[in-house]
């Protein structure tokens, strides 16, 4: 179907880490996952785009209306929005909890409102919206032996991935006027001045801050990866591949904290491919 091909193209172009994982899925699940990603990417792009806040809010509301149309079964194959068509078809084939997209929109709206996270518990709410939601949506495609427990682990794994993203993007987010780490942690380690420069704030224990947050992410990885035995082999491999790539990124950051202030930390393509193959072979990388 052309709509799915469009979603696959979006995924391949804009989500290298994600695409390494979903390549391991059988075609029906791979196509459904590309539709999930394409809409999630649209929501993220609205939040990150250059439109004024009121226009962004309008586009997010239209996305909620799109979801309502899918839930109502009111999307035809002649609809001009390929993402809408593909997701509607995927939702007919798999028990996708579409409310996860509403939570993702909630998270983007937090960004638009400039919400600050005073405590780690506050940040966990945001991470559930922007990352755990995608994990729970994915479980609808994968299938899971224990959906309730699986959803809990998906939220925890999403927390691990998002904490890794937050550490990786400290400098970039600071340039956009955003700091996601909890205020109480920034104060504790003397980093409340932010991360606008390529060197840590004078007198700050930046390495201590990164080590502290990396330990939190590591604990979340260890708990969230308990999801793996609850999935079929291909879905387990897909999840292990995506988590493995971010876990390796976390290791790079923990080993050299100041690297995140000098540029974007990433893995070479060959290493991502190795992690994906390791997941398929049953490893957790």
Buried (B, 14 or more C-beta within 10 A) or exposed (E): EEBBEBBBEBBBEBBBBBBBBBBBBEEEBBBBBBBBBBBBBBBBEBBEEEEEEEEBBEBBEEBEEBBEBBEEEEBEEEBEBBBBBBBBBBBEEBEBBBEBBBBBBBBBBBBBEEBEBEEBEBBBBBBBBBBBBBBBBBBBBBBBEEBEEBBBBBBBBBBBBBBBBBBBBBBEBBEEEBBBBBBEBBEBBBBEBBBEEEEBBEEBBBBBBBBBBBEBBBBBBEBBBBBBEBBBEBBBBBBBBBBBBBBBBBEBBBEEBEBBBEEEBBBEEEBBBBBBBBBBEEBBB
